[in-house]
């Protein structure tokens, strides 16, 4: 039953990611990326990380994706002109083929690494299982005690990103 | 639940998503879509982190994953600001035409 749910969400996520890769329309890619993030949140829940899944939906879907769609809106070309030339289609196909070859090579590398690594021992009997209803209290305690320094540094990082992005997007006044 | 879903399922899922994100970054010519591929790669690595922390009582992988989400959001913001500056200068975000370094 759990495996059927996992298979469904896995196919959903991978299918949406394939649409991001294949689609020629930027907005279609953005919408399928939204579906990919939702599928990934479901996979996080199946891995026992409920708080990370909700954070993923809030931050990625509600923040990053909205930002990307705004970026699409602000960087539209007035008309979609096709670049002409005798070799355009061939160079596009060669480029796509090389890109897919690179992606397939990286996947083969990762697959071989995961197969040869003895990961069974990593989760077999090193930890005693903790039966918890939700991970939120444990994560909250850890963030305030053991991980307080990365927490504060992440706040400073967000402040720096905010200032940097605001400064970069400043409209140039008369110069 | 933990015994029925072996770790290799999650590792395979994260490997496939990472390769698809890398394919998006290499193949696509629109700068915004390249940013989407980068976010996809970061999410795939995050899935890997969370999958390894399933049996950890201290939830170290999940905490690491939370900070990865924070850093990825900050990086997406700054990258988008740079893309907007590029658009303001070159009047296009098509990566083939953003090729001159001189003004």
Interface residues (C-beta under 8 A of the other chain):
Chain A: X2 X3 X6 X10 X13 X14 X17 X18 X20 X21 X26 X29 X30 X33 X36 X37 X40 X43 X44 X46 X47 X48 X49 X51 X52 X55 X56 X59 X60 X63 X64 X67 X68 X71 X72 X74 X75 X77 X83 X95 X96 X98 X99 X100 X102 X103 X104 X106 X107 X110 X111 X114 X119 X120 X122 X123 X126 X127 X128 X129 X130 X135 X138 X139 X142 X143 X147 X150 X154 X157 X158 X160 X161 X162 X164 X165 X168 X169
Chain B: X1 X2 X4 X5 X7 X8 X9 X10 X11 X12 X13 X15 X16 X17 X18 X19 X20 X21 X22 X23 X24 X26 X27 X28 X30 X31 X32 X33 X35 X36 X37 X39 X40 X43 X46 X47 X50 X51 X52 X53 X54 X55 X56 X57 X58 X59 X62 X63 X65 X66 X67 X69 X70 X71 X72 X73 X74 X75 X76 X77 X78 X80 X81 X82 X83 X84 X85 X87 X92 X93 X94 X96
